[in-house]
Amino acid sequence: MPLPHKEYYTAGDFYKMPEDVRAELIDGQIYDMAAPDSLHQAISGELHLVIGNYIKGKGGKCRIFAAPFDVQLNEKEDTVLEPDLTVICDRGKITRHGCVGAPDWIIEIVSPSNSRHDYITKLGLYSDAGVKEYWIVDAERQRISVYNFEITGLIANVYTFDAPIKVGIYEDLTINFKELDLEL
């Protein structure tokens, strides 16, 4: 059942949407999301595997979640995002709906239809909410913009798919996209 048309939606409204609808709620407005393509899914799956295996291998307390997984960055009920990958180290933030509070690390994989949201809107939201690290993976340009908000603020370090990238929230995790299986 579609939501009644309103000018301002809340998280309560958002959670009443049908499960098969891909959308995000930003400042009370619902934004439809296109289905990801196969390269997007390959990147997400490979990163999920590498990061998940790292966490398990270290006996870590963090959890990694892949979309669809809702993130309400704070108690404000007019924004619910769906990052491609979310790492949460404080399990008290994990709820039945997803996460309430700032995750430690978020990875967004750019789709042509949402690049403005990833590079501008979500960048500001994640920074303001206290996310520690934010990666924007642009498969088309084969580059990754890495924001370590605690150290560089809104200044990104930009890497190519050929360069190893040290993960800021972990002492000894480096990811090299060249080593991921992204062949379709």
Backbone as ProteinMPNN parsed JSONL, in Angstrom:
{"seq_chain_A": "MPLPHKEYYTAGDFYKMPEDVRAELIDGQIYDMAAPDSLHQAISGELHLVIGNYIKGKGGKCRIFAAPFDVQLNEKEDTVLEPDLTVICDRGKITRHGCVGAPDWIIEIVSPSNSRHDYITKLGLYSDAGVKEYWIVDAERQRISVYNFEITGLIANVYTFDAPIKVGIYEDLTINFKELDLEL", "coords_chain_A": {"N_chain_A": [[0.85, -1.17, 0.0], [0.71, 2.133, -0.954], [2.218, 5.064, 0.528], [0.264, 7.711, 1.937], [0.135, 10.845, 0.243], [2.174, 13.299, 1.534], [3.599, 16.322, 2.788], [5.681, 16.189, 4.492], [7.506, 13.627, 5.9], [7.991, 11.106, 8.42], [10.191, 8.916, 10.31], [8.516, 6.935, 11.25], [6.496, 6.929, 9.287], [8.085, 6.155, 7.143], [8.875, 3.527, 7.817], [6.526, 2.212, 7.374], [6.335, 1.785, 4.735], [6.064, -0.389, 1.847], [8.01, -3.422, 1.827], [9.372, -3.952, -0.525], [10.004, -1.569, -1.689], [12.507, 0.637, -2.62], [14.019, 3.17, -1.017], [14.98, 6.318, 0.491], [14.814, 8.427, 3.361], [15.123, 11.772, 3.702], [15.521, 14.599, 5.503], [12.706, 14.71, 5.919], [11.688, 14.17, 3.411], [10.923, 11.78, 0.899], [13.037, 9.843, -1.066], [13.266, 8.067, -3.974], [15.105, 5.138, -4.827], [17.188, 3.774, -7.302], [17.489, 0.406, -8.503], [20.502, -1.37, -7.804], [23.236, -1.919, -10.122], [24.967, -4.763, -11.635], [27.8, -4.512, -11.303], [27.969, -2.734, -9.165], [26.806, -4.374, -7.191], [28.702, -6.433, -7.16], [30.984, -5.108, -6.167], [30.011, -4.33, -3.638], [29.485, -6.869, -2.503], [32.076, -8.054, -2.495], [33.534, -6.254, -0.864], [32.064, -6.503, 1.51], [32.611, -9.157, 2.146], [35.469, -9.103, 2.514], [35.753, -7.224, 4.636], [34.033, -8.321, 6.578], [35.274, -10.84, 6.998], [37.698, -9.942, 8.036], [36.858, -8.734, 10.47], [35.746, -10.982, 11.806], [38.015, -12.643, 11.899], [39.627, -11.259, 13.647], [38.203, -11.453, 15.921], [36.488, -9.423, 16.487], [34.235, -6.901, 17.817], [32.644, -5.427, 16.201], [30.04, -5.103, 13.688], [29.136, -5.797, 10.319], [26.927, -4.607, 7.879], [25.01, -5.044, 4.939], [23.23, -3.201, 2.417], [19.797, -3.941, 1.863], [19.673, -1.922, 4.671], [18.657, -0.025, 7.24], [19.601, 3.208, 8.4], [19.274, 5.403, 10.902], [20.509, 8.297, 11.686], [20.505, 9.806, 14.041], [18.506, 10.902, 16.829], [16.66, 12.417, 15.534], [13.793, 12.223, 13.673], [13.367, 12.436, 10.918], [15.034, 11.526, 8.964], [16.232, 8.759, 7.347], [18.577, 6.648, 6.209], [20.021, 4.485, 3.67], [22.751, 3.071, 3.543], [25.243, 1.512, 1.414], [27.12, -0.219, 2.586], [27.598, -0.768, 6.026], [29.359, -0.317, 8.978], [29.248, -1.092, 12.316], [30.29, -0.587, 15.535], [29.389, -0.287, 18.107], [27.197, -2.176, 19.47], [24.864, -1.576, 20.758], [23.559, 0.296, 19.273], [22.226, -1.021, 17.318], [19.118, -1.928, 16.103], [15.799, -3.357, 15.704], [14.907, -2.293, 13.304], [17.256, -1.424, 12.107], [19.844, 0.683, 12.425], [20.293, 3.038, 14.983], [21.768, 5.976, 15.471], [25.143, 7.124, 14.937], [26.963, 5.166, 12.691], [30.227, 3.558, 12.684], [31.674, 3.353, 10.312], [30.935, 3.999, 6.981], [30.15, 2.933, 3.726], [29.479, 4.022, 0.556], [28.425, 3.179, -2.67], [28.658, 4.602, -5.686], [25.924, 5.28, -7.753], [24.813, 6.199, -10.986], [22.393, 7.604, -10.747], [22.377, 8.59, -8.143], [24.594, 10.103, -7.396], [24.923, 12.796, -6.564], [23.64, 12.811, -4.068], [25.36, 11.106, -2.615], [27.902, 12.412, -2.717], [27.394, 14.987, -1.76], [24.91, 15.536, -0.173], [24.72, 13.248, 1.624], [27.333, 13.186, 2.561], [27.504, 15.525, 4.169], [25.497, 14.906, 6.074], [26.509, 12.522, 7.259], [28.954, 13.418, 8.299], [28.101, 15.427, 10.12], [26.661, 13.839, 11.907], [28.502, 12.302, 13.249], [29.775, 10.072, 12.181], [32.658, 8.107, 11.826], [34.263, 7.358, 9.622], [33.999, 7.577, 6.091], [33.458, 6.244, 2.957], [33.364, 6.81, -0.497], [32.696, 5.039, -3.244], [33.447, 5.084, -6.545], [32.767, 3.449, -9.232], [32.692, 3.848, -11.984], [34.608, 5.832, -12.475], [36.694, 4.608, -11.309], [37.672, 5.181, -8.684], [38.141, 5.99, -5.229], [36.858, 7.942, -2.725], [37.936, 8.91, 0.354], [36.912, 9.758, 3.482], [38.044, 10.642, 6.54], [36.657, 11.645, 9.098], [37.411, 12.375, 11.705], [40.059, 13.067, 11.497], [40.689, 14.404, 9.011], [38.424, 15.864, 8.505], [36.169, 17.352, 6.289], [37.76, 16.955, 4.11], [38.796, 14.95, 1.513], [40.758, 12.017, 0.974], [41.802, 10.767, -2.042], [41.759, 7.811, -3.882], [42.886, 5.48, -6.38], [41.608, 2.509, -8.01], [43.815, 0.939, -8.081], [45.407, 1.421, -5.899], [46.435, 0.651, -2.563], [44.345, 0.99, 0.293], [44.327, 2.245, 3.474], [42.318, 1.407, 6.156], [40.737, 3.597, 8.285], [39.459, 3.174, 10.796], [40.509, 0.879, 11.768], [43.55, -0.606, 12.896], [45.149, -2.321, 11.341], [44.05, -2.977, 8.809], [43.957, -3.051, 5.377], [42.688, -2.263, 2.217], [42.648, -3.256, -1.119], [41.396, -2.515, -4.128], [42.15, -3.632, -6.516], [42.662, -6.216, -5.92], [40.213, -7.333, -5.52], [37.528, -9.413, -6.702], [36.106, -8.33, -9.353], [35.262, -8.886, -11.842], [32.831, -9.32, -14.342]], "CA_chain_A": [[0.0, 0.0, 0.0], [1.541, 3.333, -0.99], [2.013, 6.053, 1.584], [-0.504, 8.885, 1.509], [1.024, 11.961, -0.099], [2.336, 14.306, 2.576], [4.736, 17.206, 2.507], [6.745, 15.893, 5.443], [7.404, 12.26, 6.383], [8.817, 10.755, 9.575], [10.679, 7.541, 10.298], [7.329, 6.082, 11.402], [5.912, 6.795, 7.945], [9.042, 5.435, 6.307], [8.852, 2.108, 8.143], [5.256, 1.65, 6.907], [6.41, 1.558, 3.293], [6.228, -1.805, 1.491], [9.393, -3.872, 1.911], [10.021, -4.007, -1.838], [10.278, -0.21, -2.146], [13.853, 1.118, -2.281], [13.937, 4.615, -0.825], [15.588, 6.908, 1.68], [14.114, 9.578, 3.912], [16.104, 12.811, 4.004], [14.865, 15.839, 5.932], [11.261, 14.613, 5.766], [11.312, 13.892, 2.016], [11.258, 10.43, 0.46], [13.758, 9.781, -2.339], [13.338, 6.729, -4.54], [16.448, 4.683, -5.193], [17.213, 2.794, -8.383], [18.13, -0.865, -8.166], [21.919, -1.347, -8.162], [23.625, -2.776, -11.24], [25.76, -5.92, -11.221], [29.113, -4.09, -10.81], [27.683, -2.201, -7.827], [26.605, -5.508, -6.299], [29.974, -7.149, -7.029], [31.814, -4.322, -5.253], [29.428, -4.455, -2.306], [29.705, -8.228, -2.011], [33.502, -8.272, -2.23], [33.912, -5.473, 0.325], [31.406, -7.126, 2.659], [33.372, -10.369, 2.44], [36.788, -8.737, 3.051], [35.599, -6.566, 5.935], [33.45, -9.307, 7.496], [36.314, -11.819, 7.357], [38.653, -9.259, 8.913], [36.249, -8.59, 11.795], [35.674, -12.318, 12.423], [39.367, -13.12, 12.148], [40.183, -10.544, 14.798], [37.311, -11.61, 17.066], [36.016, -8.066, 16.754], [32.865, -6.688, 18.274], [31.912, -4.687, 15.173], [29.21, -5.844, 12.742], [28.973, -5.169, 9.021], [25.627, -4.844, 7.265], [24.856, -4.596, 3.558], [21.891, -2.733, 2.074], [19.05, -2.9, 2.56], [19.849, -1.809, 6.115], [18.312, 1.367, 7.524], [20.41, 3.94, 9.369], [18.741, 6.671, 11.409], [21.769, 8.798, 12.23], [20.338, 10.37, 15.372], [17.125, 10.813, 17.305], [15.811, 13.161, 14.609], [13.014, 11.186, 12.999], [13.0, 12.764, 9.538], [16.077, 11.065, 8.052], [16.611, 7.345, 7.422], [19.382, 6.379, 5.02], [20.316, 3.086, 3.389], [24.093, 2.961, 2.969], [25.537, 0.221, 0.793], [27.754, -1.019, 3.638], [27.618, -0.061, 7.295], [30.083, -1.005, 10.051], [28.82, -0.573, 13.615], [31.067, -1.211, 16.606], [28.581, -0.207, 19.325], [26.014, -2.993, 19.153], [23.693, -0.95, 21.359], [22.913, 1.121, 18.244], [21.516, -1.899, 16.381], [17.725, -2.144, 16.486], [15.035, -4.211, 14.792], [14.823, -1.618, 12.004], [18.584, -1.16, 11.546], [20.782, 1.344, 13.328], [19.965, 4.389, 15.44], [23.027, 6.561, 15.905], [26.159, 7.15, 13.885], [27.862, 4.017, 12.535], [31.642, 3.907, 12.684], [32.191, 3.418, 8.945], [29.913, 3.835, 5.947], [30.621, 2.891, 2.341], [28.457, 4.217, -0.482], [28.884, 2.881, -4.021], [27.947, 5.584, -6.504], [25.121, 4.938, -8.919], [24.621, 7.456, -11.728], [21.197, 8.329, -10.314], [22.452, 9.105, -6.774], [25.923, 10.625, -7.055], [24.795, 14.056, -5.814], [23.334, 12.467, -2.673], [26.534, 10.534, -1.963], [29.003, 13.364, -2.625], [27.038, 16.253, -1.113], [23.916, 15.42, 0.893], [25.091, 12.264, 2.646], [28.606, 13.624, 3.145], [27.186, 16.443, 5.26], [24.744, 14.201, 7.109], [27.386, 11.599, 7.968], [29.913, 14.211, 9.062], [27.395, 16.068, 11.237], [26.151, 12.841, 12.852], [29.589, 11.694, 14.008], [30.368, 8.895, 11.543], [34.11, 8.278, 11.877], [34.888, 7.184, 8.311], [33.03, 7.492, 4.99], [34.059, 5.983, 1.658], [32.51, 6.873, -1.679], [33.316, 4.231, -4.287], [32.953, 5.458, -7.871], [33.254, 2.389, -10.128], [32.858, 4.393, -13.326], [35.894, 6.55, -12.506], [37.633, 3.744, -10.605], [38.315, 5.905, -7.594], [37.506, 5.943, -3.922], [37.068, 9.134, -1.893], [37.933, 8.462, 1.745], [36.803, 10.826, 4.477], [38.261, 10.261, 7.925], [36.155, 12.888, 9.676], [38.117, 12.72, 12.938], [41.396, 13.577, 11.188], [40.732, 15.358, 7.882], [37.165, 16.579, 8.344], [35.507, 17.204, 4.989], [38.777, 16.82, 3.059], [38.922, 13.538, 1.142], [41.904, 11.422, 0.305], [41.246, 10.069, -3.194], [42.585, 6.692, -4.313], [42.431, 4.732, -7.546], [41.389, 1.098, -7.729], [45.124, 0.28, -8.032], [46.15, 1.808, -4.7], [45.939, 0.12, -1.292], [43.723, 2.012, 1.142], [44.293, 1.877, 4.889], [41.052, 1.701, 6.816], [41.03, 4.453, 9.428], [38.955, 2.725, 12.098], [41.271, -0.3, 12.178], [45.007, -0.415, 12.853], [45.884, -3.176, 10.415], [43.256, -3.404, 7.653], [44.167, -2.319, 4.13], [41.888, -2.835, 1.131], [43.104, -2.903, -2.453], [40.335, -2.895, -5.059], [42.753, -4.442, -7.566], [42.642, -7.607, -5.457], [38.833, -7.813, -5.426], [37.025, -10.054, -7.915], [35.071, -7.453, -9.884], [34.964, -9.296, -13.226], [31.431, -9.727, -14.505]], "C_chain_A": [[0.9, 1.238, 0.0], [1.218, 4.263, 0.171], [1.104, 7.164, 1.067], [0.461, 10.033, 1.236], [0.991, 12.998, 1.026], [3.506, 15.187, 2.181], [5.913, 16.908, 3.41], [6.506, 14.501, 6.014], [8.341, 12.061, 7.574], [9.33, 9.328, 9.406], [9.512, 6.57, 10.451], [6.633, 5.852, 10.074], [6.8, 5.915, 7.068], [8.966, 3.932, 6.551], [7.529, 1.439, 7.768], [5.266, 1.383, 5.403], [6.538, 0.065, 3.009], [7.706, -2.185, 1.453], [10.113, -3.856, 0.568], [10.32, -2.618, -2.414], [11.665, 0.204, -1.682], [13.8, 2.635, -2.203], [14.728, 5.018, 0.403], [14.749, 8.103, 2.092], [15.163, 10.6, 4.328], [15.364, 14.112, 4.288], [13.364, 15.829, 5.635], [10.774, 14.328, 4.358], [11.761, 12.487, 1.634], [11.878, 10.498, -0.932], [13.819, 8.327, -2.794], [14.773, 6.408, -4.921], [16.33, 3.648, -6.307], [17.861, 1.509, -7.887], [19.595, -0.815, -8.599], [22.212, -2.274, -9.336], [24.565, -3.876, -10.743], [27.158, -5.54, -10.729], [28.991, -3.529, -9.394], [27.567, -3.35, -6.828], [27.884, -6.312, -6.095], [30.898, -6.429, -6.048], [31.313, -4.47, -3.822], [29.705, -5.832, -1.714], [31.151, -8.503, -1.647], [33.958, -7.512, -0.978], [33.308, -6.079, 1.59], [32.19, -8.361, 3.1], [34.718, -10.036, 3.097], [36.663, -8.158, 4.467], [35.039, -7.547, 6.968], [34.467, -10.347, 7.941], [37.362, -11.206, 8.279], [38.097, -9.186, 10.339], [36.208, -9.942, 12.511], [37.053, -12.837, 12.788], [40.015, -12.473, 13.35], [39.335, -10.741, 16.058], [36.712, -10.282, 17.471], [34.565, -7.988, 17.169], [32.019, -5.971, 17.226], [31.089, -5.637, 14.32], [29.166, -5.072, 11.44], [27.621, -5.581, 8.453], [25.637, -4.293, 5.85], [23.419, -4.128, 3.35], [21.066, -3.913, 1.567], [19.21, -2.996, 4.076], [19.679, -0.338, 6.461], [19.18, 1.964, 8.615], [19.725, 5.273, 9.663], [19.882, 7.27, 12.215], [21.682, 9.351, 13.639], [18.874, 10.263, 15.769], [16.146, 11.578, 16.425], [15.094, 12.167, 13.704], [12.641, 11.527, 11.567], [14.06, 12.345, 8.528], [16.422, 9.608, 8.362], [17.309, 7.022, 6.111], [19.616, 4.88, 4.864], [21.691, 2.988, 2.732], [24.307, 1.584, 2.35], [26.181, -0.727, 1.784], [27.877, -0.158, 4.893], [28.362, -0.906, 8.324], [29.739, -0.295, 11.366], [29.584, -1.322, 14.696], [30.363, -1.148, 17.957], [27.271, -0.932, 19.048], [24.74, -2.464, 19.794], [22.939, -0.057, 20.381], [22.075, 0.294, 17.268], [20.127, -2.196, 16.929], [17.065, -3.096, 15.486], [14.984, -3.605, 13.394], [16.185, -1.409, 11.353], [19.512, -0.593, 12.595], [20.224, 2.709, 13.705], [21.229, 4.941, 16.083], [24.043, 6.445, 14.784], [26.951, 5.846, 13.846], [29.311, 4.49, 12.544], [32.165, 4.143, 11.272], [31.045, 3.154, 7.982], [30.592, 3.849, 4.588], [29.415, 3.041, 1.429], [29.107, 3.932, -1.825], [28.025, 3.719, -4.959], [27.184, 4.901, -7.627], [24.885, 6.244, -9.66], [23.425, 8.273, -11.235], [21.322, 8.948, -8.927], [23.765, 9.783, -6.418], [25.853, 11.92, -6.253], [24.504, 13.781, -4.33], [24.58, 11.958, -1.947], [27.616, 11.573, -1.712], [28.659, 14.641, -1.849], [26.125, 16.023, 0.093], [24.372, 14.478, 2.003], [26.419, 12.61, 3.302], [28.351, 14.531, 4.338], [26.46, 15.758, 6.402], [25.651, 13.284, 7.93], [28.396, 12.349, 8.831], [29.259, 14.807, 10.303], [26.97, 15.071, 12.314], [27.248, 12.181, 13.683], [30.099, 10.377, 13.45], [31.88, 9.123, 11.517], [34.739, 8.262, 10.491], [33.809, 6.958, 7.253], [33.785, 7.31, 3.69], [32.999, 6.127, 0.58], [33.258, 6.151, -2.794], [32.653, 4.579, -5.615], [33.545, 4.472, -8.88], [33.51, 2.919, -11.533], [34.208, 5.09, -13.487], [37.02, 5.743, -11.87], [38.434, 4.514, -9.556], [37.467, 5.811, -6.331], [37.872, 7.217, -3.171], [36.897, 8.697, -0.445], [37.939, 9.679, 2.656], [37.01, 10.213, 5.854], [37.927, 11.518, 8.722], [36.902, 13.317, 10.929], [39.488, 13.342, 12.668], [41.377, 14.663, 10.124], [39.445, 16.139, 7.692], [36.551, 16.303, 6.986], [36.484, 17.159, 3.822], [38.953, 15.329, 2.778], [40.325, 13.216, 0.664], [41.313, 10.587, -0.823], [42.253, 9.038, -3.69], [42.023, 6.111, -5.604], [42.194, 3.285, -7.127], [42.712, 0.331, -7.636], [45.881, 0.526, -6.739], [45.576, 1.123, -3.455], [45.421, 1.267, -0.423], [43.708, 1.493, 2.573], [42.958, 2.325, 5.478], [41.348, 2.455, 8.103], [40.572, 3.923, 10.77], [39.668, 1.478, 12.605], [42.76, -0.039, 12.006], [45.672, -1.144, 11.693], [45.047, -3.721, 9.257], [43.525, -2.467, 6.486], [43.367, -3.036, 3.056], [42.444, -2.326, -0.188], [42.071, -3.425, -3.449], [40.868, -3.766, -6.195], [42.7, -5.931, -7.202], [41.23, -8.178, -5.334], [38.419, -8.442, -6.752], [35.833, -9.242, -8.433], [34.732, -7.771, -11.342], [33.521, -9.764, -13.305], [31.294, -10.748, -15.603]], "O_chain_A": [[1.763, 1.372, 0.868], [0.115, 4.255, 0.718], [1.166, 7.519, -0.111], [1.479, 10.175, 1.913], [-0.066, 13.497, 1.411], [4.309, 14.816, 1.325], [7.034, 17.331, 3.125], [5.433, 14.221, 6.549], [9.347, 12.755, 7.715], [8.946, 8.625, 8.471], [9.517, 5.497, 9.847], [6.227, 4.733, 9.761], [6.315, 5.045, 6.345], [8.989, 3.147, 5.603], [7.423, 0.215, 7.837], [4.314, 0.821, 4.863], [7.063, -0.676, 3.84], [8.552, -1.368, 1.091], [11.34, -3.757, 0.528], [10.842, -2.515, -3.525], [11.971, 0.135, -0.492], [13.564, 3.307, -3.207], [15.095, 4.189, 1.235], [14.062, 8.711, 1.271], [15.991, 10.332, 5.198], [14.672, 14.652, 3.425], [12.816, 16.822, 5.156], [9.567, 14.252, 4.129], [12.854, 12.057, 2.004], [11.333, 11.116, -1.847], [14.354, 7.466, -2.094], [15.55, 7.29, -5.287], [15.479, 2.76, -6.258], [18.679, 1.526, -6.967], [19.9, -0.271, -9.66], [21.534, -3.283, -9.528], [24.917, -3.911, -9.564], [27.666, -6.187, -9.813], [29.819, -3.82, -8.531], [28.157, -3.304, -5.749], [28.135, -6.818, -5.001], [31.521, -7.065, -5.198], [32.098, -4.707, -2.904], [30.112, -5.946, -0.558], [31.43, -9.112, -0.615], [34.676, -8.057, -0.14], [33.974, -6.156, 2.623], [32.403, -8.575, 4.294], [35.067, -10.62, 4.123], [37.386, -8.563, 5.377], [35.516, -7.596, 8.101], [34.523, -10.7, 9.119], [37.857, -11.866, 9.193], [38.786, -9.536, 11.298], [36.586, -10.041, 13.678], [37.242, -13.406, 13.863], [40.865, -13.079, 14.001], [39.694, -10.26, 17.132], [36.457, -10.038, 18.651], [33.773, -8.892, 16.905], [30.797, -5.916, 17.356], [31.392, -6.827, 14.232], [29.16, -3.841, 11.442], [27.222, -6.743, 8.533], [26.19, -3.226, 5.586], [22.502, -4.6, 4.022], [21.605, -4.798, 0.902], [18.916, -4.028, 4.679], [20.468, 0.501, 6.026], [19.464, 1.319, 9.624], [19.614, 6.143, 8.799], [20.186, 6.796, 13.309], [22.68, 9.367, 14.361], [18.095, 9.591, 15.094], [14.934, 11.408, 16.554], [15.739, 11.355, 13.041], [11.684, 10.962, 11.039], [14.004, 12.751, 7.367], [16.842, 9.268, 9.468], [16.712, 7.109, 5.038], [19.432, 4.109, 5.806], [21.793, 2.841, 1.514], [23.639, 0.615, 2.712], [25.837, -1.908, 1.829], [28.216, 1.024, 4.824], [28.036, -2.076, 8.521], [29.911, 0.916, 11.508], [29.53, -2.55, 14.764], [30.72, -1.897, 18.867], [26.349, -0.365, 18.462], [23.644, -2.869, 19.409], [21.792, 0.307, 20.64], [21.304, 0.848, 16.485], [19.973, -2.652, 18.062], [17.703, -3.573, 14.547], [15.013, -4.336, 12.404], [16.251, -1.23, 10.137], [19.918, -1.283, 13.531], [19.74, 3.449, 12.848], [21.696, 4.438, 17.105], [23.818, 5.743, 13.798], [27.548, 5.456, 14.85], [29.583, 5.685, 12.425], [32.996, 5.024, 11.053], [30.282, 2.203, 8.15], [31.483, 4.657, 4.327], [28.452, 2.279, 1.521], [30.218, 4.393, -2.09], [26.806, 3.555, -5.011], [27.721, 4.063, -8.351], [24.769, 7.295, -9.03], [23.446, 9.502, -11.302], [20.473, 9.753, -8.545], [24.028, 10.017, -5.238], [26.659, 12.117, -5.342], [25.057, 14.441, -3.45], [24.831, 12.332, -0.802], [28.189, 11.62, -0.624], [29.558, 15.304, -1.333], [26.512, 16.279, 1.233], [24.409, 14.855, 3.174], [26.605, 12.348, 4.49], [28.924, 14.324, 5.407], [26.768, 15.998, 7.57], [25.572, 13.271, 9.159], [28.661, 11.954, 9.966], [29.796, 14.705, 11.406], [26.923, 15.414, 13.496], [26.96, 11.566, 14.71], [30.781, 9.633, 14.154], [32.329, 10.228, 11.215], [35.641, 9.05, 10.206], [32.833, 6.244, 7.486], [34.651, 8.117, 3.349], [31.881, 5.632, 0.72], [34.319, 6.595, -3.233], [31.448, 4.391, -5.788], [34.68, 4.636, -9.326], [34.448, 2.481, -12.198], [34.868, 4.95, -14.517], [38.176, 6.164, -11.897], [39.664, 4.506, -9.538], [36.258, 5.584, -6.374], [39.05, 7.532, -3.003], [35.849, 8.179, -0.061], [38.844, 10.513, 2.609], [36.233, 9.36, 6.282], [38.796, 12.348, 8.989], [37.017, 14.514, 11.192], [40.019, 14.062, 13.513], [41.977, 15.723, 10.305], [39.37, 16.994, 6.809], [36.427, 15.148, 6.579], [36.079, 17.309, 2.668], [39.225, 14.544, 3.687], [40.989, 14.037, 0.031], [40.415, 9.78, -0.585], [43.43, 9.337, -3.893], [40.831, 6.234, -5.884], [42.543, 2.889, -6.015], [42.732, -0.805, -7.164], [46.909, -0.11, -6.505], [44.357, 1.026, -3.311], [45.985, 2.361, -0.408], [43.148, 0.433, 2.852], [42.537, 3.47, 5.314], [42.136, 1.987, 8.925], [41.216, 4.183, 11.787], [39.456, 1.063, 13.745], [43.177, 0.662, 11.084], [46.646, -0.651, 11.124], [45.313, -4.821, 8.774], [43.345, -1.254, 6.589], [43.365, -4.265, 2.988], [42.682, -1.13, -0.36], [41.896, -4.635, -3.594], [40.119, -4.553, -6.774], [42.695, -6.793, -8.082], [41.063, -9.369, -5.074], [38.91, -8.043, -7.808], [34.697, -9.445, -8.002], [34.007, -7.022, -11.997], [33.048, -10.509, -12.446], [30.187, -11.207, -15.885]]}, "name": "protein", "num_of_chains": 1, "seq": "MPLPHKEYYTAGDFYKMPEDVRAELIDGQIYDMAAPDSLHQAISGELHLVIGNYIKGKGGKCRIFAAPFDVQLNEKEDTVLEPDLTVICDRGKITRHGCVGAPDWIIEIVSPSNSRHDYITKLGLYSDAGVKEYWIVDAERQRISVYNFEITGLIANVYTFDAPIKVGIYEDLTINFKELDLEL"}
